Amino acid sequence: MISVDPAISLPNGIAPAESADSAKGRIPPPFPLVRHFSLTSFIAMIVVGATLGWYLNKMQIEILQHLVERQNVALTRAFANSLWPLLQGLLREDNRLGTNEVLVQSILASLDYTVRYLVRDLDVVKVKLHDKRGVTVYSTNNSEIGKTQKDSPGFISAMAGTVHSQLILAGQHATSEGVLEENDLVSSHIPLYLGSQVEGVFELYYDVSASFNELSHVRNLAIGFSGVAFLLLYFILFFIVRRAQQLISHQNLALVSMLGHIRQINASLEMRVAERTQRYVEINQDLGREIQERRRTEAELRKLTRAVEQSPVSVVITDLQNRIEYVNPKFCQVTGYSADEVLGKNPSVIKSGHMSPEEYRIMWQTLLDGNEWCGEFHNLRKNGEPFWEYAFISTIRDPDGTPTHYLAVKEDITQRKLSDETIRRNELRLRTIMENVVEGIITVDSNGIIESVNPAAEKIFCIEAKDMLGKNISILVPEGHAGHHNDYIRNYLDWFNSSRKNAYSETPTRSEIFFERVMESRRMNGESFPLELTVSHVCHNQRNQFIATVRDISERRRAQAELESARRKSFQQEKMAAVGTLAAGIVHELGNPIAAISGLVDELLDCIQTGQAVTFVDPLTLVQQQIQRLLTITREVSAFSQPQVDDRHLLDINGLIESTMRLMRFDKRVGNLATKVNLDFSLPAVEGSEGQLRQVFINLIINAADALDSMKREDPCITVTSSCQENWVIIEVEDNGPGMDENVREHAFDAFFTTKAVGRGTGLGLSLCFNIISEHGGDITIDSQPGQGARFKLRLPVLATMMPGGGDG
């Protein structure tokens, strides 16, 4: 230990100032051991005593609770067994809801007497009985009878079949009743069984205040004895510590004296050391500056080395004889060679021979002239795979400017080359497509300015691309829309931007504004022509562009007109062929009324010549009837054979079927067959072409007649039926002929397909029927099996206003 003031006990010959100076800031004052021990030990004694008292009190309560609860449970069980007959009777009467009040009062009186007799010499405070509902049916305290204890923890445990016991100290509230107790009590709850069911709970309170006081007295004695022992120990330790403090003080004085002598010796040594240290400091400063400079150099070198090693480009250093001295890892990664394989060798090991010697000569001449060279190399990897590099080669010089090495920095541009080639090919392909596509393609910016035009658009509008580029698209728009075209674009973009809320997206957004809209346009030479227009809008990176695809459909319209004309001619020829087939029957049909008229005229002439009385009324009436018959036949044939304009109007399908059947009776093939017509006279009208639908019915009936004629059966029959199903009018033409197999059904509607003998059919009849029904918005199907006839089913749509209950009303 160190004394308070070294000058107080200096040895002889030591000046106080010198000793104080030597001890200043180095020797702390002696530690106050006695004072700290007194305070610390006193606090420790108090803490230990309090802890011991708390522990003894806890042990007292636990021991008392353990012993008294076990005793109380045993006493409670004994009470319950002794009182069981009365308890059982009381619980049974309580379960009957007090039906016998006199008996209940008698049981309560007997139970109260017995209980008070049993507890007369015991410290039992209270006895209670609860039914299974928690209601107190008996208590030594009459004021508690009738109260409920169903939420009490003890009652709940007892009803579950478990004995529950609890120690309640004075000044605490009983958890079962919430009453502040004045004495130390133990409460026990015992389940009462009637059979296997708990029918009640017996509760007993026992006063353990005397036992608790006895334990408290024992506890207090133990605490007092412990306190005396602690005080005795404290005084013994105090005297020991005091003696130790005195010894330490004497030793500290001696130590201070010795330390003064040592410090005088150290002072002289420090003077000599300081002189030498000064010299060493100067030397160290020079060495430090040199080391710092070397460290900076090494750090720069490491940084440059890491930069070269981790560089994304290849770095090659060669000597003046072009021998490789260094390659970085990127060079090895690109070429496939390791550093050991190329060190000391010429870079020509990766040469492919693609470059000419003249290019290498120019490169070396540039380097020898002291300039830097850059260009592309086409080299080979170790596995023979070609690759491209962009190289930058320069000369490395020493501080005197003398060349020492060559440095080549090379970047692998193979992928860039491939991408450039791919882009070039794609541009060439797109340019080829744009120049050779038959549709005109025009791109326009958001201001309506034309950005690109392909040759097809030049041809369509009769104007060269140079006269369109940079001008507004309105020069190609018809006069009726040209003045408002910019407003159309502006309104559309306002709507588009508001719907997207100017959201930025790297993915192009495409939408179609028009799709194959047909309109009349004009060429630059003033000629009008029909145009099919498709306009698309593309938005990418907030840039809007419109792509217009135009198609001149003049030739298509001419072809469609020619096709329609050819179809009408074919349709008329088909009708005239049918008229030719009907000619013989028509002649025979016309002969009958002509013969009748001729006979009547001859009869009248004979009567006039012979002078007989003549009555003209009846003969003329017969003549008029026959003439009307002739007019009807000629009108029907003429209406059928005349070319008709394809005008569509509302038709009576039933009337059309009947007139067609009358016309077909002139055909000898049909005239020899049995025909049945089953018509639904509630059919609504159908919009269509009378001539085309009549031709369909004729073709189907003739086909059925030909099929029956080829079969030669005894009861040939053709049935025509009409009906209405939902929004469709159904017409069925059925025969009992030979039928069709699957192959014939699949190809029946193909043009030029026929199963008839050569010269009896063209194979166009059913194809014509299919086209006509399709143009009317309907369909036609075949239901047929070999040997079971054939049924042709036609469906034609009905206008909504023609349906029952349809229209706006």
ZIRALIN-V855706 format. One record per pair of residues at least 6 apart in sequence whose C-alpha atoms are under 8 Angstrom apart, sorted by the first residue. I is the first residue (numbers start at 0). J is the second residue. Records with the same first field share a line. If there is no record, write none. Layout:
I: J ; J
//
This chain:
0: 29 ; 30 ; 247 ; 248 ; 250 ; 251
1: 26 ; 27 ; 28 ; 29 ; 251 ; 252 ; 254 ; 255
2: 26 ; 27 ; 28 ; 29 ; 248 ; 251 ; 252 ; 255
3: 26 ; 27 ; 28 ; 29
4: 19 ; 28
5: 18 ; 19 ; 22 ; 252 ; 255 ; 256
6: 15 ; 16 ; 18 ; 19
8: 252 ; 255 ; 256
9: 15 ; 18 ; 255 ; 256 ; 259
10: 256
13: 259
18: 259
21: 259 ; 262
22: 259
29: 248
32: 240 ; 241 ; 244
33: 237 ; 240 ; 241 ; 244
36: 237 ; 240
37: 237
40: 233
44: 229
48: 222 ; 225 ; 226
51: 222
52: 218 ; 222
55: 218
56: 215 ; 218
59: 214 ; 215 ; 218
60: 211
63: 210 ; 211
64: 165 ; 166 ; 185
67: 185 ; 207
68: 164 ; 165 ; 166 ; 185 ; 186 ; 187
71: 185 ; 186 ; 187 ; 203 ; 205
72: 162 ; 164 ; 187 ; 189
75: 187 ; 189 ; 201 ; 202 ; 203
76: 189
78: 117
79: 86 ; 201
82: 110 ; 113 ; 114
85: 106 ; 109 ; 110
86: 110 ; 128
87: 193
88: 106
89: 103 ; 106 ; 107
90: 130 ; 198 ; 199
92: 98 ; 99 ; 103
93: 130 ; 136
97: 103
107: 137
111: 139
114: 126
122: 205 ; 206 ; 207
123: 203 ; 204 ; 205 ; 206
124: 203 ; 204 ; 205 ; 206
125: 138 ; 139 ; 140 ; 203 ; 204 ; 205
126: 137 ; 138 ; 139 ; 201 ; 202 ; 203 ; 204
127: 135 ; 136 ; 137 ; 138 ; 139 ; 201 ; 202 ; 203
128: 135 ; 136 ; 137 ; 138 ; 199 ; 200 ; 201 ; 202
129: 135 ; 136 ; 137 ; 148 ; 199 ; 200 ; 201 ; 202
130: 136 ; 198 ; 199 ; 200
131: 158 ; 197 ; 198 ; 199 ; 200
132: 147 ; 149
133: 147 ; 148 ; 149 ; 150 ; 154
134: 144 ; 145 ; 146 ; 147 ; 148 ; 149
135: 143 ; 144 ; 145 ; 146 ; 147 ; 148
136: 144 ; 145
137: 144
138: 144
148: 154 ; 175 ; 176
149: 155
150: 175
151: 174 ; 175 ; 176
152: 174 ; 175
153: 163 ; 164 ; 175 ; 187 ; 188
154: 188 ; 200
156: 162 ; 163
157: 163 ; 188 ; 189 ; 190 ; 200
158: 190 ; 197 ; 199 ; 200
159: 197
160: 190 ; 197
161: 189 ; 190
162: 187 ; 188 ; 189 ; 190
163: 187 ; 188 ; 189
164: 185 ; 186 ; 187 ; 188
165: 185 ; 186 ; 187
166: 183 ; 184 ; 185 ; 186
167: 173 ; 180 ; 183 ; 184 ; 185 ; 186
168: 180 ; 182 ; 183 ; 184
169: 179 ; 180 ; 181 ; 182 ; 183 ; 184
170: 179 ; 180 ; 181 ; 182
171: 179 ; 180
172: 178 ; 179 ; 180
173: 179 ; 180
182: 206 ; 207 ; 208
183: 206 ; 207 ; 208 ; 211
184: 204 ; 205 ; 206 ; 207 ; 208
185: 204 ; 205 ; 206 ; 207
186: 202 ; 203 ; 204 ; 205
187: 202 ; 203 ; 204
188: 200 ; 201 ; 202 ; 203
189: 200 ; 201 ; 202
190: 197 ; 198 ; 199 ; 200 ; 201
191: 197 ; 198 ; 199 ; 200 ; 201
192: 198 ; 199
307: 314 ; 327
308: 327 ; 328 ; 329
309: 328 ; 329
310: 329
311: 329 ; 410
312: 329 ; 330 ; 408 ; 409 ; 410 ; 411
313: 326 ; 327 ; 328 ; 329 ; 330 ; 333 ; 407 ; 408 ; 409 ; 410 ; 411
314: 325 ; 326 ; 327 ; 329 ; 330 ; 406 ; 407 ; 408 ; 409
315: 323 ; 324 ; 325 ; 326 ; 327 ; 330 ; 406 ; 407 ; 408
316: 323 ; 324 ; 325 ; 326 ; 404 ; 405 ; 406 ; 407
317: 323 ; 324 ; 325 ; 404 ; 405 ; 406
318: 324 ; 403 ; 404 ; 405
319: 402 ; 403 ; 404 ; 405
321: 345 ; 346 ; 405
322: 342 ; 343 ; 344 ; 345 ; 346
323: 341 ; 342 ; 343 ; 344 ; 345 ; 346
324: 342 ; 343
325: 338 ; 342
326: 338 ; 342
327: 338
330: 336
331: 337 ; 338
333: 380 ; 411
334: 349 ; 379 ; 380 ; 381
335: 380 ; 381 ; 382
336: 380 ; 381
341: 348
349: 378 ; 379 ; 380 ; 381
350: 377 ; 378 ; 379
351: 377 ; 378 ; 379 ; 385
352: 377 ; 378
353: 377 ; 378
354: 376 ; 377
362: 372
365: 371 ; 372
366: 372 ; 392 ; 393 ; 394
369: 394
370: 393 ; 394
371: 391 ; 392 ; 393 ; 394
372: 391 ; 392 ; 393
373: 389 ; 390 ; 391 ; 392
374: 389 ; 390 ; 391
375: 387 ; 388 ; 389 ; 390
376: 387 ; 388 ; 389 ; 390
377: 385 ; 386 ; 387 ; 388
378: 385 ; 386 ; 387 ; 388
379: 385 ; 386
380: 386
386: 411 ; 412 ; 413
387: 411 ; 412 ; 413 ; 416
388: 409 ; 410 ; 411 ; 412 ; 413
389: 409 ; 410 ; 411 ; 412
390: 407 ; 408 ; 409 ; 410
391: 407 ; 408 ; 409
392: 405 ; 406 ; 407 ; 408
393: 405 ; 406 ; 407
394: 402 ; 403 ; 404 ; 405 ; 406
395: 402 ; 403 ; 404 ; 405 ; 406
396: 402 ; 403 ; 404
397: 403
433: 440 ; 453 ; 454
434: 453 ; 454 ; 455
435: 454 ; 455
436: 455
437: 455 ; 550
438: 455 ; 456 ; 548 ; 549 ; 550 ; 551
439: 452 ; 453 ; 454 ; 455 ; 456 ; 457 ; 459 ; 547 ; 548 ; 549 ; 550
440: 452 ; 453 ; 455 ; 456 ; 546 ; 547 ; 548 ; 549
441: 449 ; 450 ; 451 ; 452 ; 453 ; 456 ; 546 ; 547 ; 548
442: 449 ; 450 ; 451 ; 452 ; 544 ; 545 ; 546 ; 547
443: 449 ; 450 ; 451 ; 472 ; 544 ; 545 ; 546 ; 547
444: 450 ; 543 ; 544 ; 545
445: 488 ; 489 ; 492 ; 542 ; 543 ; 544 ; 545
446: 471 ; 485 ; 488
447: 471 ; 472 ; 473 ; 485 ; 488
448: 468 ; 469 ; 470 ; 471 ; 472
449: 467 ; 468 ; 469 ; 470 ; 471 ; 472
450: 468 ; 469
451: 464 ; 468
452: 464 ; 467 ; 468
453: 464
454: 464
456: 549
457: 463 ; 464
459: 522 ; 550 ; 551
460: 475 ; 521 ; 522 ; 523
461: 522 ; 523 ; 524
462: 523
473: 481 ; 482 ; 484 ; 485
474: 481
475: 481 ; 520 ; 521 ; 522
476: 484 ; 520 ; 521
477: 519 ; 520 ; 521
501: 541
503: 540 ; 541
504: 539 ; 540
505: 539 ; 540
506: 539
507: 537 ; 538 ; 539 ; 540
508: 537 ; 538 ; 539
509: 535 ; 536 ; 537 ; 538
510: 535 ; 536 ; 537
511: 533 ; 534 ; 535 ; 536
512: 533 ; 534 ; 535 ; 536
513: 532 ; 533 ; 534 ; 535
514: 532 ; 533 ; 534
515: 531 ; 532 ; 533
516: 531 ; 532 ; 533
517: 529 ; 530 ; 531 ; 532
518: 529 ; 530 ; 531 ; 532
519: 527 ; 528 ; 529 ; 530
520: 527 ; 528 ; 529 ; 530
521: 527 ; 528
522: 528
528: 551 ; 552 ; 553
529: 551 ; 552 ; 553
530: 549 ; 550 ; 551 ; 552 ; 553
531: 549 ; 550 ; 551 ; 552
532: 547 ; 548 ; 549 ; 550
533: 547 ; 548 ; 549
534: 545 ; 546 ; 547 ; 548
535: 545 ; 546 ; 547
536: 543 ; 544 ; 545 ; 546
537: 543 ; 544 ; 545 ; 546
538: 544
571: 640 ; 642
574: 639 ; 640 ; 694
575: 640
578: 636 ; 640
580: 666
581: 663 ; 665 ; 666 ; 667
582: 665 ; 666
583: 665 ; 666 ; 667
584: 664 ; 665 ; 666 ; 667
585: 632 ; 665 ; 666
588: 665
589: 629 ; 632
592: 625 ; 626 ; 628 ; 629
593: 625
595: 622 ; 625
596: 621 ; 622 ; 625
599: 618 ; 622
603: 613
606: 612 ; 613
607: 613
635: 662
636: 662
639: 690
643: 690
645: 688 ; 690 ; 691
646: 687 ; 688
647: 686 ; 687 ; 688 ; 689
648: 685 ; 686 ; 687 ; 688
649: 684 ; 685 ; 686 ; 687
650: 684 ; 685 ; 686 ; 687 ; 689
651: 683 ; 684 ; 685
652: 682 ; 684 ; 685
653: 678 ; 679 ; 680 ; 682 ; 721
655: 689 ; 693
656: 693 ; 696
659: 693 ; 696 ; 697
663: 669 ; 670 ; 697
664: 670
668: 701 ; 704 ; 705 ; 708
669: 701 ; 704
672: 704 ; 715 ; 716 ; 717
673: 714 ; 715 ; 716 ; 717
674: 716 ; 717 ; 718 ; 719
675: 716 ; 717 ; 718 ; 719
676: 718 ; 719 ; 720
677: 718 ; 719 ; 720 ; 721
678: 719 ; 720 ; 721 ; 722
679: 720 ; 721 ; 722 ; 723
682: 722 ; 723 ; 728
683: 728 ; 797 ; 801 ; 802
684: 797 ; 801
685: 728 ; 795 ; 796 ; 797 ; 798
686: 797 ; 798
687: 775
691: 771
692: 771 ; 772
694: 768
695: 767 ; 768 ; 771
698: 764 ; 765 ; 768
699: 732 ; 765 ; 791
700: 717 ; 732
703: 717 ; 733 ; 734 ; 736
704: 717
706: 736 ; 737
707: 715 ; 716 ; 734 ; 735 ; 736 ; 737
710: 736 ; 737
715: 734 ; 735 ; 736
716: 734 ; 735
717: 732 ; 733 ; 734 ; 735
718: 731 ; 732 ; 733 ; 734
719: 730 ; 731 ; 732 ; 733
720: 729 ; 730 ; 731 ; 732
721: 728 ; 729 ; 730 ; 731
722: 728 ; 729 ; 730
723: 729
726: 796 ; 797 ; 798 ; 799 ; 802
727: 794 ; 795 ; 796 ; 797
728: 794 ; 795 ; 796 ; 797
729: 792 ; 793 ; 794 ; 795
730: 792 ; 793 ; 794
731: 790 ; 791 ; 792 ; 793
732: 790 ; 791 ; 792
733: 788 ; 789 ; 790 ; 791
734: 788 ; 789 ; 790
735: 787 ; 788 ; 789
736: 786 ; 787 ; 788 ; 789
737: 785 ; 786 ; 787 ; 788 ; 789
738: 783 ; 784 ; 785 ; 786 ; 787 ; 788 ; 789
739: 783 ; 784 ; 785 ; 786 ; 788 ; 789
740: 783 ; 784 ; 785
741: 784
744: 781 ; 783
746: 752
747: 753 ; 765 ; 766
748: 765 ; 766 ; 769
749: 762 ; 763 ; 765 ; 766
750: 762 ; 763 ; 765 ; 766
751: 761 ; 762 ; 763
752: 761 ; 762 ; 763
753: 760 ; 761 ; 762
769: 778 ; 779
772: 778 ; 779 ; 793 ; 795
775: 795 ; 796
776: 795 ; 796
777: 793 ; 794 ; 795 ; 796
778: 793 ; 794 ; 795
779: 791 ; 792 ; 793 ; 794
780: 791 ; 792 ; 793
781: 789 ; 790 ; 791 ; 792
782: 789 ; 790 ; 791 ; 792
783: 789 ; 790
799: 805 ; 806
800: 806 ; 807
//
